[in-house]
Amino acid sequence: MHRNTTFIAVSIAASALSGGVQAAVVGLSSNNYEVVDGAHRYSVIDVYVSCSGAYDKLVNFYGTSSSTSIVRTGFNGSLNTGSSLTASNSVGFAQVSGTGWMPSADAAGVAWDSFVTIGERAQDAASFVVAGDSYFTNRNVIGAETVAGGNNSQGSYAGAGWYTTSPTGSHVYAGTYGDMRLMLGRFAVEVTNLSAADVLTLQFKGNISMKVNGSSAGAGTTVQPSFNETFTYGFVPAPGALGLLALAGLPGRRRR
């Protein structure tokens, strides 16, 4: 894929899921949209923590051996393996050539690039710093098509995690954004050759550390809610795929 390309973003759907979690954390939510880049089409899901307090503060996303993290695709009922370096169901996340999961200014102008974040929504923002934990085994792998989790020293699966190394920056506070949502990542898949009959999902499971209900920066109560949500990718099939589906649905004429 080329870095300097033009694209058209088409809004498809938006979903808001409430997890009923602690304090001022409302739940997980997502924005789903399609990006057309030349001959390629991508369905993109941005995942957020929805908050209700201006000083609600997000620090990290993580997994443990007792409460694992998994970020993976599902394709027609087949879930990708959470620890695999390649997508076992053949549907991997899309990334700009030369970039990995950590935000990169090289992909700042490409709306379909997959990356993880804590709050900040732009890959080239000056205040943005994010790092992957030791269980995020392919965090710096170029062109990784999965979020691959790993095991702890005792061999128990924990799963991938990431955190901000700038915990006092404005990007960690919900009040920085008009919609009171703190972004956790962008997860895009190429849907150029998929049809309307295909079902593509994103499983997002893990834990977060936050401070909520504070009345000033840095104040509040520390909470660690857990989430396990499934989001469905929406996409508009290519004209050729629609034509094939129409032909497949035509009844045959009987001979008399």
N, C-alpha and C positions, 0 to 999 in steps of 0.2 A: 504494500500500500504506500501511497505517496503522502508526504506530510502537507504539502501546499496544494490542497484541493478545495474545490468549492462544494457546498452541500446545501440541501434544502431540508429543513426540519418540519415534519408534519405531525401535529399533535394527534395522538390516537386515543389515549385514555388516562385516567388518573385514579388511583386507589388509595384509600386511607384505612388502615387497620388499627384498631385499638387493642392493645394487649392487656389492659387493666392492670398496669404495673404501678409501682410506688410513686407517691408524692406528685410532683409536677410533670412527670414524664407521661405524656398522653399515649404513646405507642409508636409503632413503626408506620411509615407511610412511603409511598413511591410515586414518581412520575414516570410514565411510559410514553415514548414517542418514537417515531420512525425517522431515520436520517438516510437520505439518498445522496450517495457520493459517487458520481460518474455512473458506471454500470453496476455498482454495488449498493445493496440496501441493507440497513441495519435496524434492528429493534433494540432500543436502549431503555434500561430501567435505572433511575437514580433513586437510591434508598436513603431515607432520612429518619432521624429520631424526632418525633413531634413533641414540642414542649409547650408549657403555658406560662413560664416565668422568664422575664427578660434576662435574669442573671443565671438561668439554668446553664450549667457548664458541662461539656463533654470532654473526657480525657482519653478514653481508649475503647477499643473493641477487642474482645479476647475469648479464648476458650481454655478450659481446664480438663483434667482427666475425668472429673465428675460432672462437668457441664460443658460439653464440647462445643466448638464452633464449626460450622459447615457453610460454605458458600458455593453452590453448585447448580448446574442446569439440569433440567429434566426434559427429555424429548420423547413424546408419545409414550409416557409411562416409564421410561428408562432413566434412572437417576445416574448422573456421573459420579464416579467414586471420589469421595472427598479428599483422599490422600494421593490421588494419581497426578502425575505431572502432565499427562495428556488426557483429553476428554474421552472417557471410556464409552460414552454414548455418541461420539462423533460430533457433538455440538459444543464447541469451546468458546470462550470469551474472545472478543476481537480487540486487538491492540495495534497501535501504529508501529510500523517497522522501526526497530532500534530503541523501543521503549519497553519498560517493564511495569510492574504494579505500582511502584512509587510515582507520584506525580512528576511530570516532565514538561518543561517549557517547549520541548520539541513537538509535543502533541497539543499544545494549548489551543490551537485554532481548529482542531478536529473534534467535532461534536460526538463522534461515535467511539472514541478511545476509552477503553476500560481502565479505571484506576481506583485506588482506595484513598480515603481522606478522613480527616476529623474536622468537620465543620466547613472548611474552605471549599468553595465550589469551582474555583478557577485554578488550573494547574500551574499558572505562572505568577500567582499572587505573591507579592514580596513577603508577606507575613506568614506564608504557609510553610510548615515543616511537618513531615510525617515520616515515620519509620515502621518497619515490620518487626514483629517479635521473632524469637528464635524458632518458634513452631511454624512460622510462615515460610515453608521450605523453599518456595520459588519466588520470594518477594522481589528479588533483584534479577530474575531470569528475563532475558529479552524475549519478547513475543510470547510470553506464557499464556496458554489458553485455559488454564484452570487457576483456582485459588487452592493451592495444595497445602494441607495441614500436616503436622508431624506429631511425634510422640515425645513424652518427657523422658527423663533419665531412667525411670522405672519401666519404660516401654508402654505406658498408657497413652492412648490417643488424646491429644488436647485440641488440635486444630489451629488454623491460622489466626493471627491477631495483628493489630496495628495500633499506633498511638501517636500523639503529637509530642514533639520535643520542644514545643513553644507553648506551654500551658497557661501563659499569661496573655497570649495574643487575643485580639478581639474576635477572631474566628471561632473560638471555643464557646462563645456565649450566644444563646438563642436570640436575644434581643438585637443582635447585629443584623438579623434578617427579618424582613417584613412578615414572612409567613411563620416565624418562630420555629423553624426546623433546622436541625443540624445534620449536614450530609455525612453519610458513612461511605459512600462509594458509587461509582458508575459502572454498570455491568451491561456491556453490549454484545450482541451476537449477530452474525451475518445471516440474513434471511432471504438472500437473493434467490436461492433455488428451492425454497420451501413453498408448500401449498397451503391453501385454506384448511385442509384437513389435518395439518400438523398442529400439535399442541406443544408449546414450548414454555417452560416454567423456570423460575428462579427460587431455590430454597435458600433462605437467609436465617441462619440459626447462630446464636452466640450470646455473649454478655457484654454489657457496657458499664463503665464507671463514670458517675456523674456527681455533681453537686447541684442540688435543687432547693427551691424556696428561699434563696438568698435575696437580700435587699441591697447588696452591693457586690462589686466584682470580687470573686474569691470566697465569698461567704456562702453559707447554706449547709444543708445536710447531705452527706455522702450516701448515695444509693447505688446498687449494682443490679439492675433489672436484667432479666433474661428474655430473649425473644426466639420464636421459631415460627416464621411466617413463610408462606409460599405466594409468590407473585406470578401472574401469568403475562407473558409477553404477547403484545398485540402486534400484528403486522398485516399489511395489505399485500396479497399475493401478486406477483408479476403478471402482466397481461397474458403471457404465454401459459402460465400455470392455470389461470382462470379458464382459458380456452380448453386446455386438456381436461379440466374437471367437468366442464360443460359437455364435452364430447363423451366423457365416461358416463355421464348421467342420461344420455339420450337412449330411449328404449328402441330396440331393434324392430323393424317392420316384419310382420309375419307374411309369409307367402300364402297365397290362396290356391 
